[in-house]
Amino acid sequence: MPVLEIKDLHVSVETEQGTKPILKGVDLTIREGETHAIMGPNGSGKSTLAYTIAGHPKYHVESGTVTLDGEDLLDMTVDARARAGLFLAMQYPVEIPGVTVTNFLRTAKTAVDGHAPAIRGWIKDVKASMANLRMDSSFADRNVNEGFSGGEKKRHEILQLELLKPRFAILDETDSGLDVDALRVVADGVNRAKEATNLGVLLITHYTRILRYISPDFVHVIVDGRIAEEGGSELADRLEDEGYDRYLAAGKVN
Amino acid sequence: MSKQHSDGGWGLVPIQSRAGRFSSFDVADFEPVSGFEAEWKYTPVRELAALLDGALDGARYDVAIEPGVGESRGISVDWVARTDPRIGSVGKPEERGSANAWTGFDHALAVTVSGNERAEVTLSRTSFGTSARAAHLFIEAQPGSNGVVVVNNSGHAMLSENVEISVGAGAQLTVVSVQEWDHGATHLATHFARLGKDARLRHVVVSLGGSIVRVNTNAHLAEEGSDVELFGVYFADAGEHLEQRTFVNHDAPHSKSRVSYRGALQGDNARAVWIGDVLIRPTAPGTDSYEENRNLLLTEGTRADSVPNLEIETGDIAGAGHASASGRFDDEQLFYLQSRGIPEAEARRLVVRGFLASIIQRIGVEAVQARLQDAIEEELLVSAEGAAS
């Protein structure tokens, strides 16, 4: 059974003030079909975890391992990780001038699958997914993320999730900047992907709002680079009421 | 005889209308080039002494013509003497490099498009060699004619030339000039085009190789209803200086111009310059004009200068706009594409191909488009290898 395993992960970034440790020993195991919510206050290391798993060059792994079905992800290039079955829906997807959505999606699909998709079925799939995400068909001819609104960028991320069919997806603050209607459309997309491919999901969020639409099996609270508490969806309900204050207060006392 | 005024040093030059520039057929009328002049300040003039100051060899050169002479209906190609009455009917040099070529050429190559069914001719110039040379090309599209003239340049060259393009009333002409010179080649060119009533010109400059390649294009919309498209594609590699200056001179009612140049730069000291002058004269009410330049900087160490200049001397215009943008292909874009499974080299190719294709697709000559797509793919492979080594 596919499994994404993170063991004792320590990660730092270079800043003007020198090397700054961000993750200080994170352990996490995600099996296929499971949805894990990673919650925590700003600056706790949630996004660092996401980008480290995906392989962003800014983050330095000091120690620990990340494996997908026992294979060492940290030893792979960014693109090899994606081909191994990993997907990262980004909080701030960048513009790619000169590359249309159509061209981009087909190139990515070809890269991930190792062969070009059958043309007729592919066009049908793209159209269906776009319709599901309430994306106008004119999107296909626009350059990737160029002039997209915040909501359009998030839909485009989920469109890729649906079409590329990864085994594990990390959603980095996919809920930020979305109104309630857009949030529902995006959440429905994630739920369709889960149902279609038994996707494992690592859902990174500051707020509990999105968890009303994508229900987590596990909730982990990250504070200051460590997992401070873990539980089921009831933990999210408690955070909804109490916020992160008690973790932060405890941190200060120590 | 009038002579060019000295600028009196950089920084003291008054802002001058594009309309008022000095012109002469004789190189002796121009001051030596200092590099501070508006028309030279982006160019590595010290490396151009042979073309700006030296005597040039203006003899005929080898040119391959396809289809061969006599085989093409509607287009003829001949060598003509510099006394041919057409010479000088379209252009007059406005800077010293152009004037030196004019002073130095011996015979001109004349391409005459006469048929009203679209005909194509390709001139391939591959063996200019290493000596400093002058050349002159005259392209005439007779009234009502329809033709495509492609000039392919490759091999080595130390060349300064003028190209006159006369587009007669109602004629439709496409001119494509492709620079795929060897590294070390230097090429200065000024294209002068004059458009008659309801004439249409699509003019394309493609510069992919050479150490210094500067192709300037002046389009004079001289009569009512004339319509010009100036397109450009360039790919500057390490150490290459690719410069293009366009000047659209709206001088008649209801004339239309579209200028679109796009370039990619990759490697240490890859440089590109685009200066886009548009002048809408009082004689040109109802003008519709738009110009844009976009650059894609693929690596560190590249530089693109992009300067649109718009002068409007009439209140009655249909449209006048410009855009200029130079963007980096940065690590975040690379990360984004790679995170979707696309390998690095392919990610770079994807971006550049898409970026330049939007111009290439508008050339409208199938064979040229296909060949240029291939040439750009090759550039990208070379660049990828260079970046990897």
HADDOCK unambig.tbl for C-alpha pairs under 7 A between the chains (distance, minus, plus):
assign (segid A and resid 54 and name CA) (segid B and resid 339 and name CA) 6.87 0.50 0.50
assign (segid A and resid 56 and name CA) (segid B and resid 335 and name CA) 6.73 0.50 0.50
assign (segid A and resid 78 and name CA) (segid B and resid 338 and name CA) 5.62 0.50 0.50
assign (segid A and resid 78 and name CA) (segid B and resid 339 and name CA) 5.52 0.50 0.50
assign (segid A and resid 79 and name CA) (segid B and resid 338 and name CA) 4.40 0.50 0.50
assign (segid A and resid 79 and name CA) (segid B and resid 339 and name CA) 5.27 0.50 0.50
assign (segid A and resid 79 and name CA) (segid B and resid 340 and name CA) 6.45 0.50 0.50
assign (segid A and resid 79 and name CA) (segid B and resid 341 and name CA) 4.06 0.50 0.50
assign (segid A and resid 79 and name CA) (segid B and resid 342 and name CA) 5.59 0.50 0.50
assign (segid A and resid 79 and name CA) (segid B and resid 343 and name CA) 5.60 0.50 0.50
assign (segid A and resid 80 and name CA) (segid B and resid 341 and name CA) 6.29 0.50 0.50
assign (segid A and resid 82 and name CA) (segid B and resid 339 and name CA) 5.66 0.50 0.50
assign (segid A and resid 82 and name CA) (segid B and resid 340 and name CA) 5.76 0.50 0.50
assign (segid A and resid 82 and name CA) (segid B and resid 341 and name CA) 4.72 0.50 0.50
assign (segid A and resid 83 and name CA) (segid B and resid 341 and name CA) 5.27 0.50 0.50
assign (segid A and resid 94 and name CA) (segid B and resid 332 and name CA) 6.89 0.50 0.50
assign (segid A and resid 94 and name CA) (segid B and resid 333 and name CA) 6.14 0.50 0.50
assign (segid A and resid 96 and name CA) (segid B and resid 333 and name CA) 6.42 0.50 0.50
assign (segid A and resid 97 and name CA) (segid B and resid 351 and name CA) 6.92 0.50 0.50
assign (segid A and resid 97 and name CA) (segid B and resid 355 and name CA) 6.84 0.50 0.50
assign (segid A and resid 98 and name CA) (segid B and resid 351 and name CA) 5.92 0.50 0.50
assign (segid A and resid 98 and name CA) (segid B and resid 354 and name CA) 4.67 0.50 0.50
assign (segid A and resid 98 and name CA) (segid B and resid 355 and name CA) 4.12 0.50 0.50
assign (segid A and resid 99 and name CA) (segid B and resid 351 and name CA) 5.84 0.50 0.50
assign (segid A and resid 99 and name CA) (segid B and resid 354 and name CA) 5.31 0.50 0.50
assign (segid A and resid 108 and name CA) (segid B and resid 340 and name CA) 5.54 0.50 0.50
assign (segid A and resid 108 and name CA) (segid B and resid 341 and name CA) 5.93 0.50 0.50
assign (segid A and resid 108 and name CA) (segid B and resid 342 and name CA) 5.83 0.50 0.50
assign (segid A and resid 111 and name CA) (segid B and resid 341 and name CA) 5.45 0.50 0.50
assign (segid A and resid 111 and name CA) (segid B and resid 342 and name CA) 5.51 0.50 0.50
assign (segid A and resid 112 and name CA) (segid B and resid 341 and name CA) 5.24 0.50 0.50
